[in-house]
Amino acid sequence: MKKVCEMLREYRENKGITQSFIAQKLGKSVSRISAIGRGGIKLTADEFVEICILGYEVNPAIFFKNINVHSTDN
């Protein structure tokens, strides 16, 4: 399974969105956006949602629609 940081980076690249554009929209530095995409810093759930909604203007759930979750009874 891909890491969230990889999914965010791939989405951005596939849509032709620059790190500079996202950084400007979010009021963050380009180096922070770059580090998130590389997995170089810990991405919080709040920051993930912020990037999705305010940066990419998408529902965060799109990154998890193909994940199978299995529960086990203990």
N, C-alpha and C positions, 0 to 999 in steps of 0.2 A: 504494500500500500504506500502511496506517495505521502510525503510529509505535507502539511498544510502550506508551509513556506514555498515548496515546489509548485503546488497547485496554484497559489497566488501568482508566482512569477510566470508560470506557463500561460495562465489566463491573460495576464498583462501583455506578454509578448505576442500571443496569438491575436489579440485585439489591436496590436500596434500602439499600445499606450506606453508612453515613456515614464521612466522613474521620476523625471523632473515634473511632469504633469501631475502625477499622483502626489508627489511631495508638496507641490504648490496647493493643490486642492485640500490637503489635510493639514497644511501648516507645519509640515515636518521637513527635516533635512533630506536631501537626496541620499546622503550616506546612510541614513536610517532606513529608508526604503530599500536601498541596495542590500543592506545587512539583513533585513527581513527576508528578502528574496533568496539570499544565500543560506539562510538558516544560521547566520552569525550571531543573532541575538534572540532572546526568548520572546516569542510573540504571545501577548496576553489575549484572552478571549475578547476583551473589550476592543483591543486594537484590531483584531481580526475583523470584528463586526464593523468597526469604523472604516477600515480599508474597503470592505465589500460594499457597504451602503453609501458612504460619502465619496469614496475614491472611484470604485468601479460602477457604482449605481446598480448593484445587483443584490438579490437576496442571498445571504451567506449559505443557505441550504443547497444552492446549486453545486457546491463543492463536495457535497456528501450524498447526493442522490443515488449513487451507484454503490454505496457501501452496504454490505450485508452485516447486520448486527445479530449475533446469536446470543441468546440468554441461556444460562444454565441454572437448574434448580439445585440448590445446596441443601 
